[in-house]
């Protein structure tokens, strides 16, 4: 028996909110690493000879890898119940890939490492989200995921600023700028192993709450999940459609540098500001989600369309505003979308659901990266028109999700 199975009857090692906060600290440190790298992916690839299409395809493929491969890692986590082991393995892959990216030297190697870093996210995310979902059953789904995301985004703020400072000090030398990120990478792994030792069985949070509710209502506790509900699939379709029209920051930053709106050293500063907006948007929509439900997700297609309208202009202030709106949309994607999955699917199949959900939306991420990158080279007005049409369809699917849930 694994340690996770044999500890089922023991008391939980810390209170649910403390678990959420410490897991948020793990994500904070990890975000210093990989968001620091992602903030300069576009300019880095461009410095090695990449075109806008190549940047769009590679960053889109990276996001697809981070999501589609969860079709494997999600069911694997449910089947083996080794949630902590998969989470740790995924973080190890990420913290190894990023420092190597700075010394890759050739375009193909850099592209492989960009995707490898995202593969690490694919390995860990269904397990990590499932571990977190158990504690948020007690704290409130929206608020729990939102607070975790807000802590996460502190790292996403610090990482790009750290990279920007090193780039400015070294004359845009990517090797030391990304090499310094090995330090928070090691700290991530140390803290994660410690947290596992304190709370080897986070599912106990949800079991205890379900048992208390069942006793109070004199009804049996919920049974493990079987077939995923129809509302889950409609919801996945909504997320896939809105993601198809969502530009990656790689393409946004390519535009900023290619049109000489910002220097490479200023791009991660803007990215850091977008991550600060991300955190605020996550907290706001998480609180609103717990009060009003999935209706708050209607903001996501609206913001995504607004990104395209603003970010691809040739005016610095307007293009920068588009990047900040991109950050707000990311805040909803990274927190409230995940909270909704936990509410739609019972615990027995939740990691599988997270994997399938991410796989569907990951395919859309790859299509969207190629679509936005390709249309950028053809016509920006056409790009904007297509994105607006896609987001209108997403709103229709969100309405269908709400109807199916009722």
RAKA-V358376 format. One record per backbone hydrogen bond with DSSP energy under -0.5 kcal/mol. NH is the residue of the N-H (numbers start at 1). CO is the residue of the C=O. If there is no record, write none. Layout:
# RAKA-V358376
nh:NH co:CO
nh:NH co:CO
This chain:
# RAKA-V358376
nh:6 co:2
nh:7 co:3
nh:8 co:5
nh:10 co:7
nh:19 co:15
nh:20 co:16
nh:21 co:17
nh:22 co:18
nh:23 co:19
nh:24 co:20
nh:25 co:21
nh:26 co:22
nh:27 co:23
nh:28 co:24
nh:29 co:25
nh:30 co:26
nh:31 co:27
nh:32 co:28
nh:33 co:29
nh:34 co:30
nh:35 co:31
nh:36 co:31
nh:36 co:32
nh:37 co:33
nh:38 co:34
nh:39 co:35
nh:40 co:37
nh:41 co:38
nh:44 co:40
nh:45 co:41
nh:46 co:42
nh:47 co:43
nh:48 co:44
nh:48 co:45
nh:49 co:46
nh:50 co:45
nh:55 co:51
nh:56 co:52
nh:57 co:53
nh:58 co:54
nh:59 co:55
nh:60 co:56
nh:61 co:57
nh:62 co:58
nh:63 co:59
nh:64 co:60
nh:65 co:61
nh:66 co:62
nh:67 co:63
nh:67 co:64
nh:68 co:64
nh:69 co:64
nh:69 co:65
nh:70 co:67
nh:71 co:68
nh:72 co:69
nh:73 co:69
nh:74 co:70
nh:76 co:72
nh:77 co:73
nh:78 co:74
nh:79 co:75
nh:80 co:76
nh:81 co:77
nh:83 co:81
nh:86 co:82
nh:87 co:83
nh:88 co:84
nh:89 co:85
nh:90 co:86
nh:91 co:87
nh:92 co:88
nh:93 co:89
nh:94 co:90
nh:95 co:91
nh:96 co:92
nh:97 co:93
nh:98 co:94
nh:99 co:95
nh:100 co:96
nh:101 co:97
nh:101 co:98
nh:102 co:98
nh:102 co:99
nh:103 co:100
nh:104 co:101
nh:110 co:106
nh:111 co:107
nh:112 co:108
nh:113 co:109
nh:114 co:110
nh:115 co:111
nh:116 co:112
nh:117 co:113
nh:118 co:114
nh:119 co:115
nh:120 co:116
nh:121 co:117
nh:122 co:118
nh:123 co:119
nh:124 co:120
nh:125 co:121
nh:126 co:122
nh:128 co:124
nh:129 co:125
nh:130 co:126
nh:131 co:127
nh:132 co:128
nh:133 co:129
nh:134 co:130
nh:135 co:131
nh:136 co:132
nh:137 co:133
nh:138 co:135
nh:139 co:135
nh:140 co:136
nh:144 co:140
nh:145 co:141
nh:146 co:142
nh:147 co:143
nh:148 co:144
nh:149 co:145
nh:150 co:146
nh:151 co:147
nh:152 co:148
nh:153 co:149
nh:154 co:150
nh:154 co:151
nh:155 co:151
nh:156 co:152
nh:157 co:153
nh:158 co:154
nh:159 co:155
nh:160 co:156
nh:161 co:157
nh:162 co:158
nh:163 co:159
nh:164 co:160
nh:165 co:161
nh:166 co:162
nh:167 co:163
nh:168 co:164
nh:169 co:165
nh:170 co:166
nh:171 co:167
nh:172 co:167
nh:174 co:172
nh:177 co:173
nh:178 co:174
nh:179 co:175
nh:180 co:176
nh:181 co:178
nh:182 co:179
nh:183 co:180
nh:185 co:181
nh:186 co:182
nh:187 co:183
nh:188 co:184
nh:189 co:185
nh:190 co:186
nh:191 co:187
nh:192 co:188
nh:193 co:189
nh:194 co:190
nh:195 co:191
nh:196 co:192
nh:197 co:193
nh:198 co:194
nh:199 co:195
nh:204 co:201
nh:205 co:202
nh:206 co:202
nh:207 co:203
nh:208 co:204
nh:209 co:205
nh:210 co:206
nh:211 co:207
nh:212 co:208
nh:213 co:209
nh:214 co:210
nh:215 co:211
nh:216 co:212
nh:217 co:213
nh:218 co:214
nh:219 co:214
nh:232 co:229
nh:233 co:229
nh:234 co:230
nh:235 co:231
nh:236 co:232
nh:237 co:233
nh:238 co:234
nh:239 co:235
nh:240 co:236
nh:241 co:237
nh:242 co:238
nh:243 co:239
nh:244 co:240
nh:245 co:241
nh:245 co:242
nh:246 co:243
nh:247 co:245
nh:251 co:248
nh:252 co:248
nh:253 co:249
nh:254 co:250
nh:255 co:251
nh:256 co:252
nh:257 co:253
nh:258 co:254
nh:259 co:255
nh:260 co:257
nh:261 co:256
nh:262 co:256
nh:266 co:263
nh:267 co:263
nh:268 co:264
nh:270 co:266
nh:271 co:267
nh:272 co:268
nh:273 co:269
nh:274 co:270
nh:275 co:271
nh:276 co:272
nh:277 co:273
nh:278 co:274
nh:279 co:275
nh:280 co:276
nh:281 co:277
nh:282 co:278
nh:283 co:279
nh:284 co:280
nh:285 co:281
nh:286 co:282
nh:287 co:283
nh:288 co:284
nh:289 co:285
nh:290 co:286
nh:291 co:287
nh:292 co:288
nh:293 co:289
nh:295 co:292
nh:296 co:293
nh:297 co:294
nh:298 co:295
nh:299 co:296
nh:300 co:297
nh:301 co:297
nh:302 co:298
nh:303 co:299
nh:304 co:300
nh:305 co:301
nh:306 co:302
nh:307 co:303
nh:308 co:304
nh:309 co:305
nh:310 co:306
nh:311 co:307
nh:312 co:308
nh:313 co:310
nh:316 co:314
nh:319 co:315
nh:320 co:316
nh:321 co:317
nh:322 co:318
nh:323 co:319
nh:324 co:320
nh:325 co:321
nh:326 co:322
nh:327 co:323
nh:328 co:324
nh:329 co:325
nh:330 co:326
nh:331 co:327
nh:332 co:328
nh:333 co:329
nh:334 co:330
nh:335 co:331
nh:337 co:332
nh:339 co:335
nh:340 co:336
nh:341 co:337
nh:342 co:338
nh:343 co:339
nh:344 co:340
nh:345 co:341
nh:349 co:346
nh:350 co:347
nh:353 co:349
nh:354 co:350
nh:355 co:351
nh:356 co:352
nh:357 co:353
nh:358 co:354
nh:359 co:355
nh:360 co:356
nh:361 co:357
nh:362 co:358
nh:363 co:359
nh:364 co:360
nh:365 co:361
nh:366 co:362
nh:367 co:363
nh:368 co:364
nh:369 co:365
nh:370 co:366
nh:371 co:367
nh:372 co:368
nh:373 co:369
nh:374 co:370
nh:375 co:371
nh:376 co:372
nh:377 co:373
nh:377 co:374
nh:378 co:374
nh:378 co:375
nh:379 co:375
nh:383 co:379
nh:384 co:380
nh:385 co:381
nh:386 co:382
nh:387 co:383
nh:388 co:384
nh:389 co:385
nh:390 co:386
nh:391 co:387
nh:392 co:388
nh:393 co:389
nh:394 co:390
nh:395 co:391
nh:396 co:392
nh:397 co:393
nh:398 co:394
nh:399 co:395
nh:400 co:396
nh:401 co:397
nh:402 co:398
nh:403 co:399
nh:404 co:400
nh:405 co:401
nh:406 co:402
